[in-house]
């Protein structure tokens, strides 16, 4: 009776299976990977192709823009240099006064 109860819960395909009817695992064929040198060359060439395509997307400044930006930087450097020189002179003068008082 217990055997009949087991058969009621099984599908028709499961009834015909025996313990030796295990599903056969599909054999995985190991793909031959190229050696490390070939993989490295492929990666480097892909990187160079990507670099080239990205460099085409760059919007380069015109000569006028470069000149304008260069002048702005030079003016800023001169202004900051003069400010630092002024501070240096002022602090040197104050230091001299303090030393003369002592």
Buried (B, 14 or more C-beta within 10 A) or exposed (E): EEEEEEEEEEEEEEEEEEEEEEEEEEEEEEEEEEEEEEEEEEEEEEEEEEEEEEEEEEEEEEEEEEEEEEEEEEEEEEEEEEEEEEEEEEEEEEEEEEEEEE
